[in-house]
Amino acid sequence: MRAVGIDMHGGTDVLRVRRVPEPVVGAGEVLVRTVASSLNPVDAKTREWEIGTLPANLGWDLSGVVLDSEDERFRPGDRVIAMSAQIATGRGTWADVVSLPGDLLAAAPGRVGPEEAATLPLAGLTALQALESADVGAGDRVLVVGAVGGVGGLAVQLARHLGARVDGLVSRTSHVDAARELGAELVVDDPAELADGVYQVVLHTAGPHVTHALAEGGRYVSIADAPLPDVPGASKSYVEQSGKQLGELARLVDDGVLRLRVAADLPVERVGEAHELFEAGGLTGKVVLTFSPPTTGRGE
Ligand SMILES: NC(=O)c1ccc[n+]([C@@H]2O[C@H](COP(=O)([O-])OP(=O)(O)OC[C@H]3O[C@@H](n4cnc5c(N)ncnc54)[C@H](OP(=O)(O)O)[C@@H]3O)[C@@H](O)[C@H]2O)c1
């Protein structure tokens, strides 16, 4: 079967689509034929930065169909999604067939196709867990910085669903409408336009820290790499694997609460191009990698 891997860190030229043995389903695991995955910043950073061990198979998001299962909750033919913490476990999802612990999987949302479903796992879990760590609730005024990004776009919709009033900061004027369509009320592309001290929660996903807008006693949560600002109680949120929470997110997609956005989908053979497109930025949806259906065997 094919898998996307790297033997060294660097530009998109270090990405290799290579033949590797198909994984064997272990105790408690589920063997999944990959239909689609999506790109996340961590994939580009793992490729480019000195993080993770080499050689590595890349990919965190998985949207596919169960081939074999050692977990009674999943059966062959089930459509599933999962997030695999590739850096920590070495289990990359950019492969024709992936075996993962059943606890990481959830039924895929039925309302959308596998490509859209592939945009949900990492970004959705990050948004949900960051909002939970900020204890967002009804009536809170929430500012999402990076409001049309992979995480930010889902955070806007989730915070609205929790009853918050949500505003957004975006990188460019052309993204203002996209953020409004996701449910943000006031959307600006210049932090200076944000009032002082009005937000109970600031969720920071990108760009400079926006501390002047945080209300006294407010919660400042960042998922970005930059060091935290000097604000009382500021914290970072790091995504954790959870099939249970993915199931909750999939149900929100089926209930029409969460809209998933695909900016482009490319076959896995064009993974270098997908990275370039993603890293150029300026997108209002995610870049999806697709895996062609097997012609022989299970993952070939
Ligand atoms: N802590 C964790 O567990 C965790 C989990 C997931 C992601 N992350 C990190 O969180 C960050 C965001 O991830 P993502 O998947 O949402 O990335 P993304 O899809 O690239 O979204 C980032 C968004 O922020 C926008 N942006 C950039 N600079 C901005 C600025 N100065 N003001 C307002 N918006 C700005 C980008 O716009 P342009 O495209 O126009 O630049 C883009 O819309 C990444 O650094 C990622 O590595 C951390």
The ligand as a MOL file (V3000), in Angstrom:
LIG
                    3D

  0  0  0     0  0            999 V3000
M  V30 BEGIN CTAB
M  V30 COUNTS 48 52 0 0 0
M  V30 BEGIN ATOM
M  V30 1 N -2.2320 23.3690 20.5240 0
M  V30 2 C -2.7710 22.4440 19.7450 0
M  V30 3 O -3.0810 21.3340 20.1750 0
M  V30 4 C -3.0150 22.7910 18.3190 0
M  V30 5 C -3.9450 22.0690 17.5700 0
M  V30 6 C -4.2330 22.4750 16.2670 0
M  V30 7 C -3.5530 23.5610 15.7190 0
M  V30 8 N -2.6200 24.1900 16.4700 0 CHG=1
M  V30 9 C -1.8940 25.3570 15.9370 0
M  V30 10 O -2.8400 26.4090 15.8600 0
M  V30 11 C -2.5730 27.2240 14.7560 0
M  V30 12 C -3.8280 27.3440 13.8820 0
M  V30 13 O -4.1700 26.0840 13.3470 0
M  V30 14 P -5.2500 25.9900 12.1710 0
M  V30 15 O -5.3720 24.5730 11.8060 0
M  V30 16 O -6.4650 26.7420 12.5260 0 CHG=-1
M  V30 17 O -4.4430 26.7750 11.0190 0
M  V30 18 P -5.0320 27.4820 9.7220 0
M  V30 19 O -6.1160 26.6560 9.1460 0
M  V30 20 O -3.8490 27.8100 8.8850 0
M  V30 21 O -5.7160 28.8120 10.2520 0
M  V30 22 C -5.0090 29.9100 10.7270 0
M  V30 23 C -5.8570 31.1260 10.4120 0
M  V30 24 O -5.3340 32.2520 11.0800 0
M  V30 25 C -5.2600 33.3260 10.1370 0
M  V30 26 N -4.2850 34.3150 10.5450 0
M  V30 27 C -2.9570 34.3500 10.3080 0
M  V30 28 N -2.4150 35.4650 10.8380 0
M  V30 29 C -3.4410 36.1640 11.3910 0
M  V30 30 C -3.5330 37.4040 12.0510 0
M  V30 31 N -2.4460 38.1690 12.2640 0
M  V30 32 N -4.7310 37.8310 12.4700 0
M  V30 33 C -5.8480 37.0870 12.2590 0
M  V30 34 N -5.8310 35.8830 11.6310 0
M  V30 35 C -4.6400 35.4350 11.2060 0
M  V30 36 C -4.9080 32.6510 8.8410 0
M  V30 37 O -5.1860 33.4840 7.7300 0
M  V30 38 P -4.2510 33.4200 6.4210 0
M  V30 39 O -4.3910 32.0330 5.8650 0
M  V30 40 O -4.8430 34.4600 5.5510 0
M  V30 41 O -2.8650 33.7140 6.8890 0
M  V30 42 C -5.8590 31.4620 8.9210 0
M  V30 43 O -7.1560 31.8000 8.5280 0
M  V30 44 C -1.3580 26.5920 14.0630 0
M  V30 45 O -0.1860 27.2170 14.5210 0
M  V30 46 C -1.3870 25.1620 14.5340 0
M  V30 47 O -0.1180 24.5320 14.4930 0
M  V30 48 C -2.3350 23.8380 17.7400 0
M  V30 END ATOM
M  V30 BEGIN BOND
M  V30 1 1 1 2
M  V30 2 2 2 3
M  V30 3 1 2 4
M  V30 4 1 4 5
M  V30 5 2 4 48
M  V30 6 2 5 6
M  V30 7 1 6 7
M  V30 8 2 7 8
M  V30 9 1 8 9
M  V30 10 1 8 48
M  V30 11 1 9 10
M  V30 12 1 9 46
M  V30 13 1 10 11
M  V30 14 1 11 12
M  V30 15 1 11 44
M  V30 16 1 12 13
M  V30 17 1 13 14
M  V30 18 2 14 15
M  V30 19 1 14 16
M  V30 20 1 14 17
M  V30 21 1 17 18
M  V30 22 2 18 19
M  V30 23 1 18 20
M  V30 24 1 18 21
M  V30 25 1 21 22
M  V30 26 1 22 23
M  V30 27 1 23 24
M  V30 28 1 23 42
M  V30 29 1 24 25
M  V30 30 1 25 26
M  V30 31 1 25 36
M  V30 32 1 26 27
M  V30 33 1 26 35
M  V30 34 2 27 28
M  V30 35 1 28 29
M  V30 36 1 29 30
M  V30 37 2 29 35
M  V30 38 1 30 31
M  V30 39 2 30 32
M  V30 40 1 32 33
M  V30 41 2 33 34
M  V30 42 1 34 35
M  V30 43 1 36 37
M  V30 44 1 36 42
M  V30 45 1 37 38
M  V30 46 2 38 39
M  V30 47 1 38 40
M  V30 48 1 38 41
M  V30 49 1 42 43
M  V30 50 1 44 45
M  V30 51 1 44 46
M  V30 52 1 46 47
M  V30 END BOND
M  V30 END CTAB
M  END
